[in-house]
Amino acid sequence: MARRSHISTNLLVRVRAWFGLDQEALALYLGASPSLVRSIESGRRALTTDVLMALRPLLPHLPPAEAAAPSPATPPPGLPVPDAAELDFRRRVCEQQAAKLGRELAAIEGRARVAARWAQALPKLLQAASESIPAPDNPERPAWLADWLTRQARPLPPEAATRGHLLRARLAGLTAELAALAAAVALEND
């Protein structure tokens, strides 16, 4: 069940986002522990009077809640116009990286699909292997075959599964960056 958002949680998050602070830096400013800041932000603890008093000087500088997160496509005032060639170069770099990561992810996912197919077929294959009559010149073959089949059906090791999830996350990040670059180029062309 999702936690309900509290005003205090949103307030600390807004202060951190607006002033570019991480939880440790905000905790230093507030004279509180980082664990207290984490607890307040996650909604496990309520905003204390001491924290609210320490936040007071920062609050007048915050924009209204709905304006706290400007659209990434809208540059802040005073930011110079980006260099179109640099944006295009970065776009091409992102496309190359995404293609490489996509190939690596496809290979890991392919290995996972093959292992799942083996796992699905394994019971019947093991049964057939156990029912086969061993050749007189190779009496160990049924045991060897059962072991070989079981090894084929092993799931991906945790490192490969983790690598696959990380690759998927990096691809999502690159896709978002490509979309932001496209929006920046569109703004420049307007």
C-alpha positions in Angstrom: 0.0 0.0 0.0 1.4 3.4 -1.0 2.0 6.0 1.7 0.1 9.2 1.7 2.0 12.3 0.9 2.4 14.7 3.8 2.8 18.5 3.5 6.0 18.2 5.5 7.4 15.6 3.1 6.7 17.8 0.1 8.2 20.8 1.9 11.5 19.1 2.6 11.6 17.7 -0.9 10.8 21.1 -2.4 13.5 22.8 -0.3 16.1 20.2 -1.3 15.2 20.3 -5.0 15.0 24.1 -5.1 18.3 24.7 -3.3 20.1 21.6 -4.9 20.7 19.9 -1.6 21.0 16.2 -0.8 19.5 14.9 2.4 22.8 15.0 4.3 23.4 18.7 3.3 19.9 19.6 4.4 20.4 17.8 7.6 23.5 19.8 8.2 21.7 23.1 7.6 18.8 22.1 9.8 21.1 20.9 12.6 19.3 17.5 12.4 20.4 14.0 11.6 20.2 12.7 8.1 18.0 9.8 9.4 15.5 12.4 10.7 15.4 14.1 7.3 14.9 10.7 5.6 12.1 9.8 8.1 10.3 13.1 7.6 10.5 12.9 3.8 9.3 9.3 3.7 6.4 10.1 6.0 7.5 7.9 8.9 7.9 11.0 11.1 6.1 14.3 11.3 7.8 17.6 10.7 9.2 18.7 14.1 8.9 22.3 15.4 12.7 22.6 15.4 13.0 21.5 11.8 10.2 23.9 10.8 11.9 26.8 12.6 15.2 26.0 10.9 13.4 25.9 7.5 11.7 29.2 8.0 14.4 31.4 6.5 14.3 29.3 3.3 10.6 29.1 2.8 10.1 32.7 1.4 12.5 31.8 -1.4 10.5 28.8 -2.6 8.3 29.2 -5.6 4.7 28.2 -5.3 4.3 24.4 -5.1 3.0 24.0 -8.7 5.9 26.1 -10.1 8.6 24.2 -8.1 9.3 21.8 -10.9 9.7 23.6 -14.2 9.4 21.6 -17.4 12.8 20.2 -18.5 12.0 21.5 -22.0 11.7 25.1 -20.7 15.2 26.5 -20.0 15.5 28.7 -16.9 15.8 32.5 -17.5 19.3 33.7 -18.4 20.5 30.3 -19.8 22.2 31.0 -23.1 21.0 29.4 -26.3 22.5 25.9 -26.6 25.0 25.1 -29.4 23.0 23.1 -32.0 26.0 21.1 -33.1 26.8 20.1 -29.5 23.2 19.0 -28.9 23.3 17.0 -32.2 26.6 15.4 -31.2 25.2 14.4 -27.8 22.1 13.0 -29.5 24.3 10.8 -31.7 26.3 9.7 -28.7 23.1 8.7 -26.9 21.9 6.8 -29.9 25.2 4.9 -30.1 25.2 4.1 -26.4 21.5 3.1 -26.5 22.2 0.7 -29.4 25.1 -0.9 -27.6 23.2 -1.3 -24.4 20.2 -2.6 -26.3 22.3 -5.3 -27.9 23.7 -6.3 -24.5 20.3 -6.4 -22.9 18.9 -8.4 -25.8 21.6 -11.0 -25.3 20.9 -11.3 -21.6 17.1 -11.5 -22.2 17.7 -14.1 -24.9 19.7 -16.2 -22.4 16.9 -15.9 -19.9 14.3 -17.0 -22.5 16.3 -20.0 -23.5 16.8 -21.0 -19.8 13.1 -20.7 -19.2 12.4 -22.9 -22.2 14.8 -25.5 -20.9 13.2 -25.3 -17.4 9.7 -25.8 -18.9 10.8 -28.8 -20.9 13.1 -30.3 -18.1 10.6 -32.6 -16.3 9.7 -34.5 -19.5 13.3 -34.5 -20.7 14.5 -35.9 -17.4 11.8 -38.5 -17.5 12.8 -39.6 -21.0 16.4 -39.7 -20.0 15.6 -41.9 -17.0 13.6 -44.3 -19.1 16.2 -44.7 -21.8 18.2 -47.9 -21.7 21.9 -47.2 -21.2 24.2 -48.3 -24.0 26.5 -51.1 -22.8 29.6 -49.1 -23.8 28.4 -46.0 -21.9 26.4 -46.9 -18.8 27.0 -43.4 -17.3 25.2 -41.6 -20.1 21.7 -41.3 -18.4 23.2 -39.8 -15.3 25.4 -37.5 -17.3 22.4 -36.5 -19.5 20.2 -35.7 -16.5 23.0 -33.5 -15.1 23.5 -31.8 -18.5 19.8 -31.1 -18.9 19.5 -29.7 -15.4 22.4 -27.4 -16.1 20.8 -26.1 -19.3 17.6 -25.2 -17.3 19.4 -23.1 -14.7 18.1 -19.6 -14.5 20.3 -16.6 -15.1 22.8 -16.0 -12.3 21.9 -13.1 -10.1 24.7 -11.0 -11.5 23.3 -11.4 -15.1 19.8 -10.6 -13.9 21.0 -7.6 -12.1 23.0 -6.5 -15.1 19.8 -6.8 -17.2 17.8 -4.6 -14.9 20.6 -2.0 -14.8 20.8 -2.0 -18.6 17.0 -1.5 -18.8 17.3 1.5 -16.4 20.2 3.0 -18.4 18.3 2.6 -21.6 15.3 4.4 -20.1 17.6 7.2 -19.0 19.1 7.5 -22.5 15.6 7.4 -24.0 14.6 10.3 -21.7 17.8 12.2 -22.6 17.1 11.7 -26.3 13.6 13.1 -25.9 14.9 16.1 -23.9 17.5 16.8 -26.6 14.8 16.6 -29.3 12.7 19.1 -27.3 15.8 21.4 -26.8 16.5 21.3 -30.6 12.8 22.0 -31.3 12.9 25.0 -28.9 16.0 26.3 -30.7 14.4 26.0 -34.1 11.3 27.9 -33.1 
